[in-house]
Amino acid sequence: MSNSAYAHNTQQASFNVVLNGTESYIDLYLSQYGVEQALKASQPSSDSNDTDSTAFKQRLIKHIKDNTRLFVNGSIITYGMGMLKLGSHETRARLKLNNVPEVISQIEAKVTCFSNNTHQVNVLSITHNGTKKRYRLSDENKYEIAFSWAS
């Protein structure tokens, strides 16, 4: 993650995708409250209050991977290794993105992992070749976007 300082908006989940061939990744900046609510909704039998447990962290990573889909040039992008840092009000994660092509012409994304929290704004940013595109994900667009990328 970058070393730049910024204030995290507790009512926002940010998904920052950087597409750079083998050095591609997604950074996530999430409200701790939003994380807990998402896990309660998706896994009601789990103890979402036990945020210090390894099991909680594994459930969260699985929830993110299962509910964040990225397609480049029609092919699904898979996840590699990552890291997760739980804070008192913010959770940060970084996951490596695998099999990202060098030449990108079409991008599709569906990010529903925190769609159950109606008070939260979900923002997806995608950066490739120095150009950044930013989208608000909501019920109106069904938490998904698709667009062409001119190289």
N, C-alpha and C positions, 0 to 999 in steps of 0.2 A: 504494500500500500504506500501511497505517497507520504512524504513527510510534511506536507503542507498542513497548516493548522486551519481549522474552520469549525464553526459551531454547528452541531447536528440539530436539525429540526426534529423534535420528538414526534411530530405528526407526519413524518415523511419516511418512506423506505426508498433508498436509492440503490439502483442496480447499474453499475458502471462497467460496461463491456469494452475491452480493448482488444481489437482484432489485429494481430501482428504475427501471422504465421505460427511458428512453433512457440512464440513468446506471448500467446494470447491468454487472457484471464478475465474473470469477472470479480469485481469488488462489490461487496454489499455493505451498506450502512443502514442498520435497522434499529428501530425503537425497541427496547427491551420489553415494554408493555405489548407492543404489536407481536413480537415473537411469542410471548406467553399466550396471548389470545389465539394466535394461529394454531399453536400446538394443542391448545384446549379444544378448539373446534375440530381439528383433523384427527386427534387422538384422545378422545375424552376419557379413556380409562387410564391414561398415563398421568404421572405426577409432574405437571408442568411447573410446579413451584420449586422443585428440586433442581435449581439452575446450576448448581455446582457439580452435578453428577456427570460422569462420562456418558451415561445413557441419555441424558437430556441433550448433550451436545451431538451425539450420534443421531437422535431423533430429529434435531433441527437440521443437520446437514442433509439427511435423507429427505426431509420435507422440502427443503430448498431445491435439491436435485430433481425430485419427483414433480415439482410444480413450476419449474423454470425451463422452458424449452427454447432452444435457439437453433435455427436452420440457416445455413449459408449455402447459396447456390443450390437449394433444394435438399441438401444433406444435413442430417442432424449432427450437431456438435455435442460431443460427449465431455464428461468432466474427469479431470485427473485429480491429483492430490491438492490439498488445500489446508487452510488454517482457519481457526475460529477463535475470536476473543470476545468473551462475554464481559460486559461492563454493568455498572449499576443502572444505567439508563440507556446505554447503547451497546449493540452487538455489531461486531465487524467480522466479515469473512472474506476470504479470497480463495477462489477455486481456479485451477488451471483449466483452460479449454483446449481440448484435443482435436485433432484433424481439421484445423482451420486452414483453408486454402490461401495461397498468397494473393490470387486474383479473386476479388469479390464483386459480384454483380447483383445479387439478390439477397436480402436479409428478411427473415421472419422471426418474430419472437412472441412467446406467450408466457407471461409471468403472473401466475395466479396464487402464489404461495402466501400472500398477505391480503388477498382480495376480500376476505371476510370482515376486515376492520374498515367499516364505512367512514370512519373519522380520519383515516390515514390517506395521504397522497402518495402514490407509487410513481416514481420517476425512473425511466430507463434512458440511459445515455449510451450511445455506441460511438466509439472512436476508431477510425481506420485511416491510415495515411495522413495523419495530422488534421483530419476533418472530424468534427464531433456533431452528432445529431441527437436531439433530446426529445423525449416523448412522455406525456402523462398517460399512465395506464389507469383505466377506470371501467365502470360498468358500461359506459357508452361505447367503448371500443373493445369490450369483452376482454380487457387486459392483454390485448395482442396488437401487434403492428406488423406491417409488411411493406417493403419499399425496395426500389432499385437503387443501387449504389454505382454511380458513374466513376470509373477509375481514371 
